[in-house]
Structures are given as structure tokens and as C-alpha cells.
Amino acid sequence: MKNRLIAFLMLMTTFIVVNAQLQFYFDSEQHNPWSQSPHSAQALQLIEAEDLAEAINELDKELAEHPGNGYALCNKAFAIAFSVIDFNNDEGVDDGNDGDVLEALKEKRKPKLVEAINIMQEGLKLIPEADTKSRGLAWMYIAAFHRMMGCENDTVIADLEKSVELNPTSDVYEILLKLTLESGDMDKAEKLAKQALEFSPDNTNLIELMLALCHEKKDINNYVQYFERYKAKAKRGNKGSIDEDLEIAYAQALAATKGKEAAVDYLLNTFSDNCDYLWQGLKTVDANPEMELMKIGQREFAGEGTADQWNMLRGNICLFQQNDCRQALDYYRKISSSYDSGYLNIMMARCCYMTGDTHNALIHAQAFKYLEGTDLQLTQLQLKLGMVGPIIKRLAPKIEMDDLMQPSIDDYNTLALCYLLTGDYNSTVTILDKALKIEPESPQALLNCGRALKALGRDEEAAQRLEATFDANYDEENLFEQDLIQSQACALLGRDDMALKHLEAVENKWQQVLNESTDKQPTNYQPTCYDIAATWAMLGNETKVLEWMTKHFDYDFMPYNFGFMALDRRLDKVKDNAELRQLVEKKRLQWLNQQ
């Protein structure tokens, strides 16, 4: 029963692990004159046994005999609320995973929760002022009931403030602080965090929340102070035991307070055995690549780490910070084949591709596929090179045996794109019709199906697919996807004004991401500059196409997609533009001459 009660509180609040020693029911030998009343004692046993209907019945009997028993009223409120929890459906719902289910649950249990709140407040009036523990517990439950009903954070926060004022506990402070941070009131959150840490100075969860607050407020000095306190209090001195993001944020704070050299030293000390986090941290502090390489040399000379690890990191610095693919390749080639061979091969595939060595780029991408069991990187490389034939040969049998092979929506979209690029529009439609039966709201499938149907002259069907993109299921984490796809759909539908509106929104978001980036040469933006250029091309705006195609070669992660460009029908309206042809040919020759 204890675990169920803990789960109950977790569902009602914010999914934190509630202290198992917390008192769940209402009683007090010191303040409750009816503590030994038979009906009350029996009711608590029934609550423990989860026989809630009988527990409520016993509490009603108790209240008939002792109407002034506020403890019995509060226990009754708890039992009523506990009775409406559906553990089969509630778990995970309040994380926002299924909004419709959550709303239905809230409406279903709302009347009972309102009843529980009213009864709990009646009980509060009868519990003696001196029993602050029970009174604080009551306000904690009222906060939980309000949260279950979907009330605003301000209501829940006000309840919890009363709870900690009467009966401060680390658990309730933690819930209150999280909700206050969510509300965006940083000053109030800071005051509360200090108050919570005065009450429980060794609580690392509270210190973590204070660190999050300092990071949000860009309070660098206090971040350093609290992180060092956190590290000391955590008593988890072994490497890797403290959250890596906290370590990286600390290095960032060190760079601002003590200089980048101190930050680099800290990162090398902390992540000497974790190349990925070390690289991420070095990027975050924006240190000088020459200094990083020098520091790495010092570590290697001192016998720290392994040669493979340092060469991988050196290669990454040369590739991503100095944009020197040849030097990166030299370091990668020094690494033994046993060192994370999948990651090594994909890095070497990128370097070979960027230096014009497409033969070895494909070999390394094939090796990555063999080692990692995924052909995503190989497919992306082949698409850039315009090698759609091998992709069709690989994916078509998988789609044909879909009941056995269970292809993903990406497999359908990729194969359809290859057919679209080769002008096989009937096959494009056939594949995407299958895809849309699996995922009816796939934006990319709807757009490309509309493109193919329009090319076949089936304008009415094309319009239906393109119109559906406006109600499609977009990835909330991709800032650009919806505007980019809808701008292309509008262009195909002849709604140039709306297409322009969506495309300008994409440009504004792209520039905002660029402005917020700490990278000197930002990469991996979604969408690629090439996709933006291609969308402008659909509108026939040659000036914008030239602007974004220039950015494509400057910013995109792997920009030399000349094979794909030659097949992309979106560029048809601007393919004869002399400046564009000159730019593309110049870049193509530079790429080939590198090899």
C-alpha cells in the first residue's frame, strides 16, 4: 500500500519521488482526542487495504458520533480523491503525452475532487492550530487535488506555500520550487530556493533546482558557488556520477569567471574518458582550437587517456571548429579500428565526401551500415550524389515485403522521393498511398504525393493532398517544418502570397537560430539552406535562390549535393539563371579539385 500511496502523490503532483516516510493519513496522538476511536482506526486500516468505499463508510460513522473530528474529515477527503485515480491510464498522461486522454480523465474525476477539496477544507477548520503538521499535509493534498483538476499553477503554488509555511518538508519545497520555476517568476523562485536550502542545506535535488535557476538567470558567480556546494554535498566523487549537463554548464561558468583555459582544463579532467561530452563541453565554452589542441597534447604527454581518444577529439576539432577535413582525416587514420568503429567510419565518410573523395566516402558509409545496422547515413550520402538507383534497389523489396520487413514511414518517404526524382510519378503515388495508410498525417508524404499527382495532371487529387498539409501532424521540436512544407504546398496550389508569408517565417526563424548559436560556422540547421533556396525557386525568385544557395555552401552540414540538385525539379524555374549556374559550377569544380 505504501508504494501505491507514493504513486498516488506522484500522479497528483509533478512526478517527483516522494519521501516514503511521509505521513499519508491524518492523525495525532497529541492533538486528536478521537485518535483511538474504533471507527477512525478501522477506516485507516481499510485505506491501507485500498477498500475505500468501506473506509468512507466507517469515517461517516465516526463523523456521526464525533462531528468535530477534523482528522476524520480530512481522511475522508483523501479516500474520496484516491478512489478516482485510474492507475492504468493516469501514469505518464500528465507529462503531456496524450492531451485528449488527460482532458477526459480530468472531467471524469473533477466532481469527486471538488467534493474532496470542500471536505478537506472543512476538516482544516476543525484541526487545532497547534497541529501544524496535519494542517500542512492538508494544504499539500488540496494542492494535489487542484493539480489533478488541471487548475492553473498559481492556484497550486498558493496551496503549497501554505503547506510549507505550516509544515516545511524537502519534498513539498521541491514541488513548489519546480512549479514556481515553470511559472517564470525567477525572483520568487530564487527567494524560495534560498529558503528551501536554509531548511534542507544538504538536499542535492534542491541544489540542482537552484543551479537551474542560476543558469536561467545567467547568474554565473552563484552557479559556480552552488555547483561546488552541490559537488561536495552529493558525496559522489567518482567520475561520471554527476549529471553531465551540470558539469558542462559549470565549465561554461568557469570560462566566464576564470577564463577559457580553466574551463578547458576542467573539461579535460572531467571527461577524459568520454569523448562525446568532452567535445560538447569544448564547443560550449567556445575555446580557441589551438589552445584545445595544445592542452590535449599536454594530457597525452602526461600519459592520461588513450591515443585513440585524443586523436578522435583532435579530428573533431579540426573538422568542426577549423573546417579542415584533410587534417581531421590524418588524425582519424591514426585511430585503431577497435575504437568505436561505427562513429569513426561516419566521421571519415564525411571528411572523404567533403574533400571530393566520393569513392572512399561511400566505402566508409557502407562500413557504418554494416557496423551499426542502419543505412540512414549511406542513404543520405547517396541522395546527395544523386545515386537514387541503389536506394530504390535497397528499399523497394523492403516495401514490397512490408508485412515481414515492417518499413518505417521514412523508408516510404525516401523511396517515394527517389521515384519522384527519376520522374516515375505513378510509383511515387503508389508508395505514398501506402505510407499515408500507416500515417495519414505525414506532412512530407502528403506534400510529395501532391507533387507527383500534379505532375501526372491529376490536379484535383493533388489539391486534396496539398490541402491536407495544413492539418498535418508536425514535429513540435522542428521550428521550421510546418512553415517550409506549407510554403511549398501553397506554391504548388498557386497561392504565392501565402507561400511567401510562410517562407518569410522560415527565414526569420533561421536567422534567430543563427544569432543564438555560439558556433562560428553553424551547421545542422533544419531546414537546410538548400531547401529554403529550392522553395524560393518554386516561386521563381532568382535573387532569393542565389542568396540562399550561397548560404547553402557556407552553412549546410554537407553542402555538395550536386547530384541531387541535378534531379530536383523544384529548381526548374531558375535553372537557366546565369549567376546561379556560375555559382554551382564554381563550387562543383572546387570540390572536385580538392581530390
VONU-997034 format. One record per residue (C-alpha): x, y, z; residue in one letter. Coordinates in steps of 0.05 Angstrom, whole numbers, plus 5000, padded with zeros to 4 digits. Layout:
<pts>
XYZa;...
</pts>
This chain:
<pts>
500050005000m;505750485015k;508150434942n;501150564917r;500551174962l;507251434937i;504851334866a;498451694883f;502352304906l;506852274846m;500752274800l;497752854836m;503853294836t;509753334788t;512352624784f;517852714836i;519752144882v;516052294946v;519352115012n;516951435032a;516851655106q;511752205093l;505352115134q;499652005085f;493551995132y;491252475186f;492152325259d;495652595321s;496052275389e;497752965418q;492253375385h;486852895363n;482252705422p;478952165378w;485551845357s;483451165387q;476351185362s;474550495334p;471350755270h;477351205255s;482350645268a;478350165225q;477950685169a;485450765167l;486450015161q;481449995104l;485050565068i;491550165075e;487949565045a;485150014989e;477949855009d;476050575000l;468450514998a;468450155066e;473550655093a;468951235075i;463150865107n;467050785172e;469051515170l;461751725162d;460151315224k;465751665261e;463252345240l;456252175261a;458852035331e;464152595332h;462353145282p;468153565307g;473353055285n;477153455232g;482052885223y;476552415201a;474052945151l;481053005121c;481852255117n;475152205083k;477352735032a;483652345019f;479751695008a;474852024960i;480552304918a;484451654920f;478251294894s;478251674828v;485451504808i;485951044748d;493050774753f;492350414686n;491151064649n;494051614692d;501251414692e;505151844643g;498952214619v;500352844659d;507052904623d;503153154563g;503752504523n;496352464508d;492453104517g;485652824497d;486052254548v;488452734602l;482553214590e;477652634592a;480552394658l;480353094688k;472953174670e;471252484697k;474452584765r;473153334774k;466553264814p;469752794865k;475953234871l;471653854884v;468053454938e;474753234967a;477353954969i;471054205004n;471353655056i;478853765067m;477654505079q;472154345129e;476853875165g;482354415165l;477754875204k;476954345259l;484254125265i;487654505323p;492155085303e;497754755343a;497854145297d;501754475241t;503953805213k;496953575197s;494854265173r;500854295126g;499253605100l;492153815085a;494454405043w;499253945006m;493353494988y;489054084967i;494754304921a;495053594893a;487453574881f;487754244846h;493354004801r;489453364784m;483653814763m;488154194716g;488054854755c;493055394739e;499855354771n;498455984811d;492955624849t;497255014864v;503155464884i;498855854933a;496555194966d;503754934971l;506155595001e;501155495057k;503554775065s;510954955073v;509355525119e;505855045166l;509854415156n;516154505115p;518853875082t;524153785027s;519153424982d;513953974984v;519354514976y;521754144914e;514854114883i;513554844900l;520255064871l;519254674806k;512454984796l;514955684811t;520555594760l;515355354710e;511255984723s;517256414702g;517556834766d;525156794774m;525657284832d;520456904872k;523756244854a;530556494878e;527656724944k;524156054953l;530355654934a;534556014986k;529055895038q;528755155019a;536255075024l;536355405092e;531354875114f;534954295079s;542154515061p;544453815041d;538753664994n;542053564926t;535353584889n;534154284916l;541254494898i;540154234827e;533954674822l;538055264847m;543155114793l;537655114740a;535355784767l;542256084765c;543255824695h;536656124673e;538356794704k;545456764677k;547856864749d;554756584736i;558056724803n;552556384842n;552455804793y;559755674808v;558455734883q;552455264884y;555654764837f;561754694882e;557054624941r;552954114902y;559153704885k;561353704957a;554553534985k;553052994933a;558752574961k;559152234893r;566352384877g;567251854824n;567452104752k;561052074712g;556652064774s;554352784768i;549752994711d;554053164651e;549853774632d;551254074700l;558653954691e;558554294623i;554554884650a;559754944705y;565354954654a;561655504617q;561155894682a;568655784694l;570256054625a;566456694642a;569456774712t;576456474709k;577956444635g;577255934579k;583855594597e;580955404665a;574655154632a;578554714583v;582654424640d;576354264678y;573053924618l;579353514604l;579553294677n;572153134680t;571052804612f;577852494596s;574251834586d;568152104549n;569852404482c;562652594464d;561453014526y;568553294523l;567353534452w;560453824471q;563554184530g;569254474489l;564254734439k;560055044495t;565855444524v;567955664454d;575355574469a;580855704419n;582155074378p;589755174381e;589355214457m;585054584460e;589954204416l;595754444460m;592154224524k;590553544493i;597953474475g;599853614547q;594953084572r;597452564523e;604752724542f;602852624615a;600151934598g;592852104610e;587251794569g;588751394506t;591951594439a;585551374403d;581251824446q;585652434437w;586352324362n;578752274355m;577952924393l;583453264352r;579953034289g;573353324313n;576653994329i;579854024261c;573453824226l;568154224263f;572054814290q;577354924238q;573654634178n;579954264159d;577653594133c;584553374109r;587853474177q;581853144210a;582752534165l;590052494185d;588152444258y;582351954245y;587051494206r;591551434267k;585851124308i;585750374316s;579850004284s;577449774353s;575750474376y;568250604365d;568950384293s;561850594273g;562851314295y;569851334266l;567351094198n;561851614193i;566852164210m;571551914157m;565851854107a;564252584119r;571452804111c;572352404047c;565952684018y;567853394035m;574653314001t;571453033938g;573452313951d;566552023939t;569151313928h;572051253999n;566351654028a;561551114004l;566150554029i;566250854099h;558650964097a;557750234078q;562250034136a;558050454183f;551750104157k;555049424169y;557449604239l;551249984264e;545749624227g;542750264197t;543350524126d;541051234142l;547851544133q;549151154069l;542351364041t;543552094057q;550352074022l;547551713961q;541952223956l;546852793956k;550752453900l;544352323860g;545251573866m;537851413871v;538450743835g;541950383893p;536950673942i;531050423901i;534349743895k;535349713970r;528549983993l;523649723940a;523948993964p;523249224036k;516749604018i;514149013977e;515048554037m;512349074085d;508548554127d;515148204141l;520348774138m;515949294174q;518949914139p;518550584174s;515051204147i;521951474130d;523150864086d;516751004047y;518351744041n;525551614018t;523551113965l;517951573941a;522852143937l;527551723894c;521851553846y;519852293846l;527052493827l;527251993770t;520452223743g;516851573760d;510751933787y;506051333786n;510750943831s;511351553876t;503851583886v;503350833897t;508650843952i;505851463986l;498751193985d;501450614026k;505251084072a;499051514084l;495050904105k;500250794160i;501051534179e;495351934148p;498152604173e;505352534149s;506953234122p;512553014076q;508452444047a;502552904034l;507053424001l;510852953955n;504452573937c;501453243917g;507653403875r;507252733839a;499652783826l;500553483798k;506053233751a;501152693727l;495853223713g;491252963769r;490253673796d;484053543838e;487252963875e;493753363882a;489953943913a;486753473965q;493653213987r;496653913988l;490754204027e;491753644078a;498653904095t;495354484132f;492453984183d;498353504183a;501953254245n;508353664251y;514353544294d;513854054351e;521354054361e;522754254289n;521755004286l;521755024211f;518054404185e;510954674184q;512455344151d;517155034100l;512454484078i;506354944077q;510155454036s;511654923983q;504454673985a;501955393974c;506755483916a;504154853883l;496955083895l;498455763864g;497656143929r;504156543922d;502357063975d;501256524029m;507456154006a;511456794014l;508656904084k;510656204107h;517556264074l;519056924107e;517356594174a;522456054159v;527756584143e;526356954208n;526856324249k;533256114214w;536456784228q;534256754301q;537556074309v;543856334275l;544056944322n;543256504384e;548556004362s;555556014393t;558555664333d;562856084287k;560555654229q;553655394249p;551754724220t;546054224222n;540454734218y;533554494199q;531754614146p;538054654104t;539355294066c;538654874003y;531454704020d;529855444030i;533155603964a;529155063929a;522655333958t;524356033933w;525755713866a;518655443864m;516356173869l;521256373814g;525056873858n;532056833828e;535157353875t;532956963937k;535156303907v;542156583895l;542456863966e;540456203999w;544555773952m;550656183973t;548856054046k;547955314028h;555355264011f;557355674072d;552955374127y;549954704109d;552954084141f;554653714076m;553254214021p;556053893958y;549553573934n;550653683860f;547753003840g;541353133878f;541053853852m;541253603780a;534953173793l;530953663836d;525153913795r;523654463845r;529354853813l;526354833743d;524055563743k;531155823757v;535655303724k;537555783668d;539756353715n;546856513694a;549356733764e;546456113796l;549555653745r;556256013753q;556055943829l;554255203827v;559555043775e;564855423813k;563355033877k;563054373840r;569954483809l;572854693876q;570054053907w;572753603852l;579553953852n;580453813927q;581353083910q;
</pts>
